[in-house]
Amino acid sequence: MKAVLGKEDYLEYFSRVLKKLEQEKDYVTELDAATGDGDHWANMYTGFKKLTDSADDLRGENLGGLMKRCGMLLMSGIGGSSGVLYGGAYISVSKAIEGTEEIDLETCYNILKAMLESIMSRGGARPGHKTMIDALDPAVNVLRRLLDENQPECEVLEAVKEASRKGADATRSMRAVFGRAVYQADKGEGHLDPGAVTMYYQIEILADMFLEKLK
């Protein structure tokens, strides 16, 4: 059996991300309060709430159109730089998967790669700068390598989750190059980056949804 997600699955994905954010509200807010201005959770929650509230309207779009609409909703729904970065990422995804109506792992790679390239282009951050990229970049790299090696899909997905988790965890020892943490004496060293943590949540949820298709 091959793991494939459709439009309805992706709408469910947004709902699951929102639920995860609800569950982790205090934890993410605490992380952000230590290195930023404490609004990362609220911004992310507002953005994904807007996506889930718009689910009925989004069902009328094809998959590429859905991603573009999501990008526009996130730009208007998430405050600060995250809105521009996430919104731009989803708009880039819409171009990368134009004409696609199902998401297999190869398409998932194209989605995550488009997001990564868009975020780096718009924000200027790179791996090691203590941002969401540190959870996304390892997932993209592992996914590409294991797909090229024709590894079993379940093993690929578990490895993607683990790479993203380790990437987020690694931000604890990094010194910030962007954001409020730059102005701290330790540049946030010793603290997890909240953006990397919430990016890991998203990758974990997406991978788990693919894994459910393999059961």
MDTraj code that builds the backbone (N, CA, C; nanometers):
import mdtraj as md
import numpy as np

residues = "MET LYS ALA VAL LEU GLY LYS GLU ASP TYR LEU GLU TYR PHE SER ARG VAL LEU LYS LYS LEU GLU GLN GLU LYS ASP TYR VAL THR GLU LEU ASP ALA ALA THR GLY ASP GLY ASP HIS TRP ALA ASN MET TYR THR GLY PHE LYS LYS LEU THR ASP SER ALA ASP ASP LEU ARG GLY GLU ASN LEU GLY GLY LEU MET LYS ARG CYS GLY MET LEU LEU MET SER GLY ILE GLY GLY SER SER GLY VAL LEU TYR GLY GLY ALA TYR ILE SER VAL SER LYS ALA ILE GLU GLY THR GLU GLU ILE ASP LEU GLU THR CYS TYR ASN ILE LEU LYS ALA MET LEU GLU SER ILE MET SER ARG GLY GLY ALA ARG PRO GLY HIS LYS THR MET ILE ASP ALA LEU ASP PRO ALA VAL ASN VAL LEU ARG ARG LEU LEU ASP GLU ASN GLN PRO GLU CYS GLU VAL LEU GLU ALA VAL LYS GLU ALA SER ARG LYS GLY ALA ASP ALA THR ARG SER MET ARG ALA VAL PHE GLY ARG ALA VAL TYR GLN ALA ASP LYS GLY GLU GLY HIS LEU ASP PRO GLY ALA VAL THR MET TYR TYR GLN ILE GLU ILE LEU ALA ASP MET PHE LEU GLU LYS LEU LYS".split()
xyz = np.array([
    [0.0837, -0.1197, 0.0000],
    [0.0000, 0.0000, 0.0000],
    [0.0877, 0.1255, 0.0000],
    [0.0471, 0.2231, -0.0798],
    [0.1219, 0.3480, -0.0912],
    [0.0513, 0.4581, -0.0141],
    [0.1291, 0.5362, 0.0566],
    [0.0714, 0.6455, 0.1359],
    [0.0394, 0.7634, 0.0453],
    [-0.0873, 0.8018, 0.0422],
    [-0.1323, 0.9138, -0.0411],
    [-0.2349, 0.9952, 0.0375],
    [-0.2213, 1.1268, 0.0333],
    [-0.3178, 1.2175, 0.0945],
    [-0.3899, 1.2966, -0.0140],
    [-0.5178, 1.3234, 0.0093],
    [-0.5959, 1.4053, -0.0815],
    [-0.6323, 1.5384, -0.0187],
    [-0.7168, 1.6112, -0.0864],
    [-0.7559, 1.7447, -0.0391],
    [-0.8233, 1.7388, 0.0975],
    [-0.9138, 1.6440, 0.1167],
    [-0.9822, 1.6322, 0.2452],
    [-0.8849, 1.5991, 0.3576],
    [-0.7849, 1.5171, 0.3254],
    [-0.6832, 1.4839, 0.4258],
    [-0.6067, 1.6090, 0.4672],
    [-0.5772, 1.6952, 0.3707],
    [-0.5010, 1.8151, 0.4048],
    [-0.5843, 1.9115, 0.4887],
    [-0.7124, 1.9170, 0.4639],
    [-0.7995, 1.9980, 0.5495],
    [-0.8026, 1.9400, 0.6910],
    [-0.8019, 1.8074, 0.6997],
    [-0.7947, 1.7421, 0.8306],
    [-0.6609, 1.7710, 0.8977],
    [-0.5565, 1.7770, 0.8184],
    [-0.4247, 1.8116, 0.8715],
    [-0.4261, 1.9477, 0.9406],
    [-0.4878, 2.0462, 0.8774],
    [-0.4968, 2.1786, 0.9402],
    [-0.5698, 2.1704, 1.0739],
    [-0.6751, 2.0909, 1.0782],
    [-0.7517, 2.0743, 1.2015],
    [-0.6672, 2.0100, 1.3107],
    [-0.5861, 1.9131, 1.2722],
    [-0.5013, 1.8452, 1.3709],
    [-0.3910, 1.9360, 1.4226],
    [-0.3357, 2.0186, 1.3335],
    [-0.2345, 2.1152, 1.3785],
    [-0.2965, 2.2112, 1.4796],
    [-0.4168, 2.2582, 1.4505],
    [-0.4851, 2.3496, 1.5424],
    [-0.5056, 2.2833, 1.6786],
    [-0.5478, 2.1574, 1.6782],
    [-0.5690, 2.0855, 1.8041],
    [-0.4387, 2.0710, 1.8814],
    [-0.3296, 2.0409, 1.8109],
    [-0.1989, 2.0286, 1.8757],
    [-0.1567, 2.1615, 1.9367],
    [-0.1804, 2.2697, 1.8653],
    [-0.1476, 2.4020, 1.9190],
    [-0.2292, 2.4318, 2.0444],
    [-0.3558, 2.3925, 2.0435],
    [-0.4393, 2.4115, 2.1624],
    [-0.3815, 2.3366, 2.2815],
    [-0.3353, 2.2153, 2.2563],
    [-0.2808, 2.1322, 2.3637],
    [-0.1493, 2.1875, 2.4180],
    [-0.0725, 2.2506, 2.3318],
    [0.0623, 2.2951, 2.3704],
    [0.0702, 2.4459, 2.3961],
    [-0.0430, 2.5081, 2.4186],
    [-0.0468, 2.6540, 2.4356],
    [0.0509, 2.7024, 2.5420],
    [0.0425, 2.6483, 2.6614],
    [0.1262, 2.6971, 2.7712],
    [0.2738, 2.6722, 2.7438],
    [0.3048, 2.5552, 2.6882],
    [0.4442, 2.5198, 2.6626],
    [0.5058, 2.6124, 2.5577],
    [0.4379, 2.6317, 2.4459],
    [0.4922, 2.7165, 2.3387],
    [0.5017, 2.8612, 2.3841],
    [0.4028, 2.9069, 2.4571],
    [0.4055, 3.0444, 2.5074],
    [0.5214, 3.0650, 2.6037],
    [0.5475, 2.9649, 2.6867],
    [0.6597, 2.9721, 2.7807],
    [0.7928, 2.9769, 2.7063],
    [0.8058, 2.8956, 2.6010],
    [0.9274, 2.8976, 2.5201],
    [0.9496, 3.0357, 2.4596],
    [0.8451, 3.0934, 2.4050],
    [0.8576, 3.2225, 2.3376],
    [0.8830, 3.3349, 2.4366],
    [0.8260, 3.3228, 2.5548],
    [0.8472, 3.4265, 2.6564],
    [0.9933, 3.4329, 2.6987],
    [1.0633, 3.3189, 2.6871],
    [1.2037, 3.3140, 2.7300],
    [1.2967, 3.3812, 2.6301],
    [1.2581, 3.3835, 2.5028],
    [1.3485, 3.4369, 2.4016],
    [1.2852, 3.5432, 2.3113],
    [1.1540, 3.5547, 2.3138],
    [1.0872, 3.6493, 2.2243],
    [0.9884, 3.7368, 2.2972],
    [0.8795, 3.7717, 2.2274],
    [0.7804, 3.8599, 2.2886],
    [0.6549, 3.7847, 2.3317],
    [0.6588, 3.6525, 2.3247],
    [0.5505, 3.5715, 2.3796],
    [0.4268, 3.5595, 2.2936],
    [0.4336, 3.6011, 2.1659],
    [0.3131, 3.5994, 2.0837],
    [0.3137, 3.4920, 1.9753],
    [0.4173, 3.4084, 1.9733],
    [0.4265, 3.3083, 1.8660],
    [0.3077, 3.2124, 1.8685],
    [0.2728, 3.1633, 1.9863],
    [0.1608, 3.0695, 1.9934],
    [0.0326, 3.1362, 1.9426],
    [0.0060, 3.2565, 1.9895],
    [-0.1177, 3.3256, 1.9506],
    [-0.1224, 3.3479, 1.8000],
    [-0.0100, 3.3842, 1.7411],
    [-0.0059, 3.4070, 1.5963],
    [-0.0317, 3.2778, 1.5194],
    [0.0337, 3.1703, 1.5612],
    [0.0159, 3.0423, 1.4931],
    [-0.1278, 2.9913, 1.5097],
    [-0.1789, 3.0034, 1.6287],
    [-0.3153, 2.9564, 1.6545],
    [-0.4159, 3.0345, 1.5698],
    [-0.3996, 3.1647, 1.5651],
    [-0.4904, 3.2483, 1.4862],
    [-0.4870, 3.2083, 1.3397],
    [-0.3671, 3.1827, 1.2884],
    [-0.3537, 3.1456, 1.1487],
    [-0.4192, 3.0124, 1.1164],
    [-0.3925, 2.9106, 1.1956],
    [-0.4496, 2.7789, 1.1668],
    [-0.5980, 2.7729, 1.2010],
    [-0.6421, 2.8562, 1.2926],
    [-0.7860, 2.8659, 1.3193],
    [-0.8560, 2.9232, 1.1963],
    [-0.7926, 3.0178, 1.1322],
    [-0.8497, 3.0770, 1.0112],
    [-0.8602, 2.9724, 0.9004],
    [-0.7616, 2.8856, 0.8902],
    [-0.7656, 2.7798, 0.7896],
    [-0.8786, 2.6815, 0.8172],
    [-0.8912, 2.6391, 0.9415],
    [-0.9963, 2.5414, 0.9735],
    [-1.1351, 2.6042, 0.9607],
    [-1.1484, 2.7300, 0.9970],
    [-1.2776, 2.7983, 0.9835],
    [-1.3163, 2.8172, 0.8365],
    [-1.2167, 2.8156, 0.7487],
    [-1.2411, 2.8374, 0.6058],
    [-1.2518, 2.7066, 0.5282],
    [-1.2572, 2.5935, 0.5989],
    [-1.2522, 2.4623, 0.5343],
    [-1.3597, 2.4454, 0.4273],
    [-1.4818, 2.4871, 0.4563],
    [-1.5903, 2.4686, 0.3593],
    [-1.5637, 2.5449, 0.2295],
    [-1.5116, 2.6649, 0.2417],
    [-1.4789, 2.7431, 0.1221],
    [-1.3609, 2.6816, 0.0464],
    [-1.2644, 2.6294, 0.1213],
    [-1.1451, 2.5733, 0.0584],
    [-1.1748, 2.4446, -0.0174],
    [-1.2816, 2.3757, 0.0198],
    [-1.3167, 2.2509, -0.0493],
    [-1.3500, 2.2740, -0.1960],
    [-1.3866, 2.3947, -0.2312],
    [-1.4192, 2.4238, -0.3701],
    [-1.2975, 2.4412, -0.4594],
    [-1.1786, 2.4409, -0.3997],
    [-1.0556, 2.4606, -0.4765],
    [-0.9922, 2.3260, -0.5120],
    [-0.9150, 2.3236, -0.6209],
    [-0.8288, 2.2085, -0.6417],
    [-0.7113, 2.2193, -0.5447],
    [-0.6253, 2.1200, -0.5430],
    [-0.5211, 2.1164, -0.4406],
    [-0.4274, 2.2364, -0.4496],
    [-0.3868, 2.2723, -0.5708],
    [-0.3001, 2.3887, -0.5868],
    [-0.3695, 2.5167, -0.5450],
    [-0.4962, 2.5299, -0.5830],
    [-0.5732, 2.6476, -0.5439],
    [-0.5933, 2.6551, -0.3941],
    [-0.6115, 2.5393, -0.3322],
    [-0.6269, 2.5344, -0.1867],
    [-0.5011, 2.5883, -0.1184],
    [-0.3845, 2.5447, -0.1660],
    [-0.2588, 2.5902, -0.1056],
    [-0.2413, 2.7414, -0.1227],
    [-0.2780, 2.7922, -0.2395],
    [-0.2654, 2.9364, -0.2626],
    [-0.3581, 3.0142, -0.1703],
    [-0.4829, 2.9686, -0.1589],
    [-0.5775, 3.0351, -0.0687],
    [-0.5292, 3.0286, 0.0752],
    [-0.4718, 2.9150, 0.1140],
    [-0.4190, 2.9013, 0.2497],
    [-0.3071, 3.0016, 0.2748],
    [-0.2217, 3.0192, 0.1751],
    [-0.1144, 3.1168, 0.1893],
    [-0.1673, 3.2569, 0.2111],
    [-0.2688, 3.2929, 0.1375],
    [-0.3278, 3.4261, 0.1514],
    [-0.3950, 3.4414, 0.2876],
    [-0.4614, 3.3356, 0.3337],
    [-0.5260, 3.3401, 0.4656],
    [-0.4225, 3.3513, 0.5772],
    [-0.3113, 3.2806, 0.5621],
    [-0.2077, 3.2846, 0.6654],
    [-0.1387, 3.4211, 0.6685],
    [-0.1210, 3.4819, 0.5537],
    [-0.0603, 3.6151, 0.5502],
    [-0.1455, 3.7165, 0.6262],
    [-0.2761, 3.7004, 0.6140],
    [-0.3648, 3.7950, 0.6812],
    [-0.3992, 3.7510, 0.8238],
    [-0.3731, 3.6230, 0.8551],
    [-0.4155, 3.5705, 0.9848],
    [-0.3073, 3.5581, 1.0888],
    [-0.1811, 3.5512, 1.0447],
    [-0.0698, 3.5381, 1.1388],
    [0.0023, 3.6717, 1.1468],
    [0.0220, 3.7177, 1.2672],
    [0.0901, 3.8453, 1.2854],
    [0.2413, 3.8313, 1.2716],
    [0.3075, 3.9438, 1.2562],
    [0.4525, 3.9477, 1.2529],
    [0.5116, 3.8805, 1.1304],
    [0.6386, 3.8474, 1.1412],
    [0.7096, 3.7880, 1.0276],
    [0.6577, 3.6494, 0.9929],
    [0.6037, 3.5780, 1.0909],
    [0.5554, 3.4417, 1.0650],
    [0.4466, 3.4411, 0.9579],
    [0.3618, 3.5419, 0.9568],
    [0.2550, 3.5487, 0.8581],
    [0.3098, 3.5573, 0.7172],
    [0.4088, 3.6422, 0.6976],
    [0.4707, 3.6569, 0.5664],
    [0.5418, 3.5285, 0.5266],
    [0.6126, 3.4678, 0.6222],
    [0.6906, 3.3484, 0.5910],
    [0.6010, 3.2284, 0.5614],
    [0.5008, 3.2049, 0.6464],
    [0.4110, 3.0922, 0.6238],
    [0.3218, 3.1165, 0.5020],
    [0.2722, 3.2376, 0.4900],
    [0.1870, 3.2686, 0.3759],
    [0.2620, 3.2518, 0.2452],
    [0.3816, 3.3075, 0.2393],
    [0.4634, 3.2938, 0.1193],
    [0.4982, 3.1498, 0.0907],
    [0.5206, 3.0706, 0.1966],
    [0.5556, 2.9297, 0.1794],
    [0.4426, 2.8531, 0.1120],
    [0.3199, 2.8753, 0.1566],
    [0.2072, 2.8028, 0.0980],
    [0.1780, 2.8488, -0.0447],
    [0.2006, 2.9746, -0.0723],
    [0.1836, 3.0216, -0.2103],
    [0.2886, 2.9563, -0.3006],
    [0.4108, 2.9416, -0.2508],
    [0.5144, 2.8714, -0.3269],
    [0.4777, 2.7247, -0.3478],
    [0.4177, 2.6633, -0.2468],
    [0.3730, 2.5245, -0.2589],
    [0.2706, 2.5109, -0.3702],
    [0.1800, 2.6078, -0.3789],
    [0.0748, 2.6006, -0.4814],
    [0.1347, 2.5942, -0.6215],
    [0.2459, 2.6622, -0.6417],
    [0.3121, 2.6600, -0.7723],
    [0.3857, 2.5287, -0.7937],
    [0.4427, 2.4752, -0.6849],
    [0.5222, 2.3526, -0.6958],
    [0.4375, 2.2298, -0.7250],
    [0.3093, 2.2329, -0.6858],
    [0.2246, 2.1147, -0.7043],
    [0.1105, 2.1409, -0.8017],
    [0.1239, 2.2438, -0.8828],
    [0.0184, 2.2788, -0.9787],
    [-0.0183, 2.1578, -1.0642],
    [-0.1467, 2.1266, -1.0724],
    [-0.1931, 2.0137, -1.1507],
    [-0.1966, 1.8826, -1.0756],
    [-0.1485, 1.8820, -0.9519],
    [-0.1470, 1.7606, -0.8700],
    [-0.2741, 1.7519, -0.7873],
    [-0.3340, 1.6346, -0.7806],
    [-0.4562, 1.6180, -0.7016],
    [-0.4403, 1.5186, -0.5869],
    [-0.3265, 1.4529, -0.5818],
    [-0.2966, 1.3634, -0.4700],
    [-0.1535, 1.3865, -0.4246],
    [-0.1312, 1.3673, -0.2959],
    [0.0014, 1.3914, -0.2390],
    [0.0611, 1.2591, -0.1941],
    [0.1604, 1.2103, -0.2709],
    [0.2375, 1.0955, -0.2259],
    [0.3654, 1.1495, -0.1616],
    [0.4579, 1.0618, -0.1255],
    [0.5766, 1.1097, -0.0541],
    [0.6671, 1.1938, -0.1437],
    [0.6693, 1.1656, -0.2734],
    [0.7473, 1.2490, -0.3643],
    [0.6882, 1.3902, -0.3689],
    [0.5561, 1.3990, -0.3759],
    [0.4903, 1.5302, -0.3748],
    [0.5089, 1.5987, -0.2408],
    [0.5063, 1.5189, -0.1334],
    [0.5311, 1.5758, -0.0003],
    [0.6694, 1.6393, 0.0056],
    [0.7668, 1.5736, -0.0553],
    [0.9008, 1.6321, -0.0621],
    [0.8967, 1.7657, -0.1359],
    [0.8248, 1.7691, -0.2477],
    [0.8151, 1.8942, -0.3245],
    [0.7495, 2.0044, -0.2421],
    [0.6504, 1.9671, -0.1614],
    [0.5822, 2.0636, -0.0751],
    [0.6778, 2.1196, 0.0290],
    [0.7460, 2.0306, 0.1008],
    [0.8353, 2.0750, 0.2078],
    [0.9550, 2.1514, 0.1528],
    [1.0055, 2.1090, 0.0378],
    [1.1181, 2.1789, -0.0245],
    [1.0768, 2.3194, -0.0683],
    [0.9571, 2.3310, -0.1253],
    [0.9083, 2.4631, -0.1670],
    [0.8916, 2.5550, -0.0468],
    [0.8405, 2.4999, 0.0621],
    [0.8266, 2.5790, 0.1842],
    [0.9626, 2.6251, 0.2345],
    [1.0574, 2.5325, 0.2401],
    [1.1912, 2.5640, 0.2899],
    [1.2566, 2.6737, 0.2067],
    [1.2524, 2.6582, 0.0758],
    [1.3169, 2.7572, -0.0110],
    [1.2506, 2.8932, -0.0004],
    [1.1180, 2.8940, 0.0123],
    [1.0462, 3.0204, 0.0250],
    [1.0811, 3.0899, 0.1565],
    [1.0819, 3.0148, 0.2643],
    [1.1109, 3.0732, 0.3963],
    [1.2529, 3.1286, 0.3998],
    [1.3476, 3.0546, 0.3436],
    [1.4862, 3.1029, 0.3429],
    [1.4995, 3.2263, 0.2547],
    [1.4307, 3.2268, 0.1419],
    [1.4400, 3.3404, 0.0496],
    [1.3795, 3.4660, 0.1095],
    [1.2631, 3.4507, 0.1724],
    [1.1942, 3.5676, 0.2270],
    [1.2566, 3.6174, 0.3574],
    [1.2978, 3.5239, 0.4426],
    [1.3459, 3.5628, 0.5745],
    [1.4958, 3.5803, 0.5860],
    [1.5687, 3.5173, 0.4942],
    [1.7139, 3.5297, 0.4967],
    [1.7839, 3.4349, 0.5916],
    [1.7073, 3.3566, 0.6684],
    [1.7672, 3.2640, 0.7638],
    [1.8166, 3.1381, 0.6940],
    [1.9109, 3.0714, 0.7575],
    [1.9670, 2.9468, 0.7082],
    [1.9715, 2.8454, 0.8236],
    [1.9930, 2.7185, 0.7940],
    [2.0072, 2.6204, 0.9020],
    [2.1164, 2.6641, 0.9996],
    [2.0860, 2.6502, 1.1279],
    [2.1803, 2.6915, 1.2314],
    [2.1550, 2.8298, 1.2856],
    [2.0574, 2.9008, 1.2301],
    [2.0256, 3.0361, 1.2752],
    [1.9192, 3.0394, 1.3853],
    [1.8791, 2.9219, 1.4338],
    [1.7831, 2.9129, 1.5443],
    [1.6448, 2.9631, 1.5033],
    [1.5900, 2.9009, 1.3986],
    [1.4574, 2.9363, 1.3494],
    [1.3814, 2.8091, 1.3144],
    [1.2615, 2.8257, 1.2598],
    [1.1813, 2.7116, 1.2150],
    [1.2528, 2.6280, 1.1097],
    [1.3466, 2.6895, 1.0385],
    [1.4222, 2.6188, 0.9353],
    [1.4982, 2.5003, 0.9936],
    [1.5391, 2.5120, 1.1180],
    [1.6182, 2.4051, 1.1793],
    [1.5377, 2.2783, 1.2045],
    [1.4066, 2.2876, 1.2039],
    [1.3213, 2.1683, 1.2114],
    [1.2777, 2.1220, 1.0733],
    [1.2732, 2.2132, 0.9775],
    [1.2257, 2.1810, 0.8428],
    [1.3365, 2.1258, 0.7540],
    [1.4516, 2.1885, 0.7549],
    [1.5614, 2.1489, 0.6662],
    [1.6035, 2.0023, 0.6862],
    [1.6224, 1.9543, 0.8083],
    [1.6609, 1.8133, 0.8240],
    [1.5547, 1.7173, 0.7727],
    [1.4284, 1.7522, 0.7898],
    [1.3194, 1.6675, 0.7411],
    [1.3235, 1.6578, 0.5892],
    [1.3454, 1.7704, 0.5223],
    [1.3532, 1.7730, 0.3760],
    [1.4701, 1.6872, 0.3280],
    [1.5852, 1.7025, 0.3925],
    [1.7046, 1.6294, 0.3489],
    [1.6906, 1.4791, 0.3687],
    [1.6381, 1.4398, 0.4825],
    [1.6200, 1.2966, 0.5099],
    [1.5165, 1.2365, 0.4160],
    [1.4090, 1.3082, 0.3925],
    [1.3053, 1.2591, 0.3021],
    [1.3626, 1.2349, 0.1620],
    [1.4398, 1.3299, 0.1103],
    [1.4989, 1.3134, -0.0227],
    [1.5937, 1.1937, -0.0274],
    [1.6789, 1.1841, 0.0735],
    [1.7792, 1.0762, 0.0734],
    [1.7142, 0.9387, 0.0790],
    [1.6152, 0.9222, 0.1667],
    [1.5541, 0.7907, 0.1836],
    [1.4628, 0.7542, 0.0672],
    [1.4003, 0.8533, 0.0055],
    [1.3233, 0.8254, -0.1157],
    [1.4158, 0.7784, -0.2280],
    [1.5294, 0.8421, -0.2397],
    [1.6255, 0.8026, -0.3429],
    [1.6791, 0.6623, -0.3183],
    [1.6847, 0.6236, -0.1911],
    [1.7315, 0.4899, -0.1551],
    [1.6205, 0.3851, -0.1620],
    [1.4983, 0.4286, -0.1969],
    [1.3826, 0.3382, -0.2065],
    [1.3564, 0.2627, -0.0760],
    [1.3733, 0.3327, 0.0346],
    [1.3450, 0.2734, 0.1648],
    [1.1939, 0.2577, 0.1838],
    [1.1495, 0.1635, 0.2678],
    [1.0065, 0.1468, 0.2943],
    [0.9448, 0.2764, 0.3453],
    [0.8246, 0.3060, 0.2994],
    [0.7628, 0.4346, 0.3318],
    [0.7466, 0.4555, 0.4823],
    [0.7127, 0.3502, 0.5556],
    [0.6961, 0.3665, 0.7000],
    [0.8274, 0.4074, 0.7659],
    [0.9382, 0.3517, 0.7180],
    [1.0692, 0.3876, 0.7732],
    [1.1080, 0.5295, 0.7337],
    [1.0732, 0.5670, 0.6125],
    [1.1006, 0.7037, 0.5666],
    [1.0289, 0.8043, 0.6561],
    [0.9028, 0.7790, 0.6818],
    [0.8215, 0.8736, 0.7591],
    [0.8682, 0.8838, 0.9034],
    [0.9041, 0.7711, 0.9630],
    [0.9554, 0.7750, 1.1007],
    [1.0874, 0.8512, 1.1062],
    [1.1707, 0.8330, 1.0039],
    [1.2988, 0.9032, 1.0002],
    [1.2804, 1.0530, 0.9809],
    [1.1815, 1.0910, 0.9019],
    [1.1519, 1.2331, 0.8812],
    [1.1101, 1.2974, 1.0132],
    [1.0229, 1.2315, 1.0863],
    [0.9800, 1.2842, 1.2173],
    [1.0994, 1.2997, 1.3112],
    [1.1835, 1.1971, 1.3155],
    [1.2981, 1.2006, 1.4064],
    [1.3961, 1.3106, 1.3677],
    [1.4189, 1.3287, 1.2385],
    [1.5107, 1.4337, 1.1937],
    [1.4591, 1.5716, 1.2312],
    [1.3289, 1.5919, 1.2158],
    [1.2701, 1.7210, 1.2505],
    [1.2765, 1.7454, 1.4010],
    [1.2480, 1.6417, 1.4779],
    [1.2528, 1.6558, 1.6250],
    [1.3933, 1.6919, 1.6702],
    [1.4918, 1.6204, 1.6168],
    [1.6307, 1.6482, 1.6541],
    [1.6718, 1.7886, 1.6102],
    [1.6232, 1.8296, 1.4938],
    [1.6545, 1.9640, 1.4466],
    [1.5994, 2.0704, 1.5397],
    [1.4749, 2.0512, 1.5840],
    [1.4156, 2.1462, 1.6793],
    [1.4920, 2.1442, 1.8107],
    [1.5266, 2.0253, 1.8582],
    [1.6006, 2.0132, 1.9848],
    [1.7373, 2.0808, 1.9766],
    [1.7977, 2.0755, 1.8587],
    [1.9312, 2.1333, 1.8417],
    [1.9318, 2.2846, 1.8574],
    [1.8159, 2.3484, 1.8430],
    [1.8125, 2.4949, 1.8565],
    [1.8449, 2.5393, 1.9987],
    [1.8363, 2.4474, 2.0940],
    [1.8686, 2.4839, 2.2334],
    [2.0125, 2.5349, 2.2463],
    [2.1033, 2.4763, 2.1707],
    [2.2447, 2.5144, 2.1819],
    [2.2857, 2.6227, 2.0817],
    [2.1915, 2.6679, 2.0005],
    [2.2229, 2.7699, 1.9002],
    [2.2077, 2.9108, 1.9560],
    [2.2756, 3.0028, 1.8918],
    [2.2620, 3.1446, 1.9231],
    [2.1843, 3.2110, 1.8092],
    [2.0847, 3.2879, 1.8465],
    [1.9938, 3.3453, 1.7472],
    [2.0633, 3.4470, 1.6575],
    [2.0232, 3.4456, 1.5312],
    [2.0703, 3.5427, 1.4330],
    [1.9582, 3.6402, 1.3965],
    [1.8341, 3.5965, 1.4184],
    [1.7164, 3.6775, 1.3886],
    [1.6252, 3.6818, 1.5109],
    [1.5351, 3.7800, 1.5127],
    [1.4322, 3.7850, 1.6155],
    [1.4749, 3.8530, 1.7442],
    [1.3825, 3.8547, 1.8397],
    [1.4056, 3.9239, 1.9672],
    [1.5237, 3.8657, 2.0447],
    [1.5481, 3.7366, 2.0294],
    [1.6549, 3.6721, 2.1064],
    [1.7922, 3.7304, 2.0749],
    [1.8062, 3.7924, 1.9587],
    [1.9343, 3.8527, 1.9201],
    [1.9778, 3.9586, 2.0208],
    [1.8794, 4.0239, 2.0821],
    [1.9109, 4.1342, 2.1729],
    [1.9403, 4.0883, 2.3152],
    [1.9301, 3.9599, 2.3412],
    [1.9647, 3.9069, 2.4721],
    [2.1146, 3.8798, 2.4786],
    [2.1692, 3.8870, 2.5975],
    [2.3136, 3.8671, 2.6138],
    [2.3578, 3.7301, 2.5634],
    [2.2750, 3.6291, 2.5882],
    [2.3109, 3.4930, 2.5455],
    [2.2533, 3.4561, 2.4099],
    [2.1827, 3.5518, 2.3471],
    [2.1187, 3.5301, 2.2169],
    [2.0314, 3.4047, 2.2155],
    [1.9673, 3.3802, 2.3286],
    [1.8733, 3.2695, 2.3375],
    [1.9373, 3.1335, 2.3592],
    [2.0669, 3.1285, 2.3712],
    [2.1339, 2.9998, 2.3905],
    [2.0841, 2.9346, 2.5187],
    [2.0535, 2.8061, 2.5103],
    [2.0000, 2.7347, 2.6251],
    [1.8495, 2.7194, 2.6203],
    [1.7864, 2.7825, 2.5212],
    [1.6404, 2.7759, 2.5065],
    [1.6039, 2.7231, 2.3674],
    [1.4981, 2.6447, 2.3609],
    [1.4470, 2.5986, 2.2324],
    [1.3823, 2.7142, 2.1573],
    [1.3950, 2.7118, 2.0259],
    [1.3263, 2.8118, 1.9445],
    [1.1808, 2.7697, 1.9269],
    [1.0845, 2.8531, 1.9645],
    [0.9437, 2.8141, 1.9536],
    [0.8987, 2.7895, 1.8105],
    [0.9544, 2.8643, 1.7149],
    [0.9187, 2.8440, 1.5756],
    [0.9619, 2.7073, 1.5250],
    [1.0786, 2.6606, 1.5700],
    [1.1251, 2.5274, 1.5326],
    [1.0365, 2.4203, 1.5950],
    [0.9928, 2.4442, 1.7178],
    [0.9066, 2.3475, 1.7862],
    [0.7723, 2.3342, 1.7155],
    [0.7100, 2.4461, 1.6797],
    [0.5795, 2.4375, 1.6123],
    [0.5937, 2.3833, 1.4700],
    [0.7081, 2.4069, 1.4057],
    [0.7320, 2.3457, 1.2751],
    [0.7435, 2.1940, 1.2905],
    [0.8124, 2.1499, 1.3940],
    [0.8213, 2.0057, 1.4196],
    [0.6835, 1.9450, 1.4410],
    [0.5978, 2.0136, 1.5156],
    [0.4616, 1.9627, 1.5347],
    [0.3943, 1.9377, 1.4001],
    [0.4089, 2.0334, 1.3096],
    [0.3430, 2.0217, 1.1794],
    [0.3975, 1.9034, 1.0992],
    [0.5280, 1.8869, 1.1001],
    [0.5886, 1.7763, 1.0263],
    [0.5504, 1.6426, 1.0882],
    [0.5494, 1.6354, 1.2194],
    [0.5101, 1.5125, 1.2879],
    [0.3662, 1.4745, 1.2519],
    [0.2764, 1.5708, 1.2555],
    [0.1348, 1.5441, 1.2252],
    [0.1190, 1.5001, 1.0801],
    [0.1870, 1.5660, 0.9882],
    [0.1772, 1.5295, 0.8468],
    [0.2292, 1.3875, 0.8254],
    [0.3443, 1.3558, 0.8852],
    [0.4005, 1.2213, 0.8708],
    [0.3075, 1.1164, 0.9302],
    [0.2483, 1.1465, 1.0446],
    [0.1562, 1.0517, 1.1073],
    [0.0329, 1.0263, 1.0207],
    [-0.0119, 1.1272, 0.9504],
    [-0.1266, 1.1080, 0.8624],
    [-0.0916, 1.0158, 0.7455],
    [0.0280, 1.0289, 0.6929],
    [0.0731, 0.9356, 0.5904],
    [0.0831, 0.7944, 0.6479],
    [0.1377, 0.7833, 0.7684],
    [0.1532, 0.6508, 0.8315],
    [0.0182, 0.5828, 0.8521],
    [-0.0832, 0.6606, 0.8840],
    [-0.2180, 0.6033, 0.9010],
    [-0.2678, 0.5386, 0.7721],
    [-0.2259, 0.5919, 0.6586],
    [-0.2670, 0.5362, 0.5298],
    [-0.2005, 0.4009, 0.5010],
    [-0.0927, 0.3738, 0.5729],
    [-0.0199, 0.2494, 0.5505],
    [-0.0686, 0.1356, 0.6389],
    [-0.1569, 0.1663, 0.7335],
    [-0.2046, 0.0638, 0.8262],
    [-0.3151, -0.0202, 0.7629],
])
top = md.Topology()
chain = top.add_chain()
for i, resn in enumerate(residues, 1):
    res = top.add_residue(resn, chain, resSeq=i)
    for name in ("N", "CA", "C"):
        top.add_atom(name, md.element.get_by_symbol(name[0]), res)
traj = md.Trajectory(xyz[None], top)
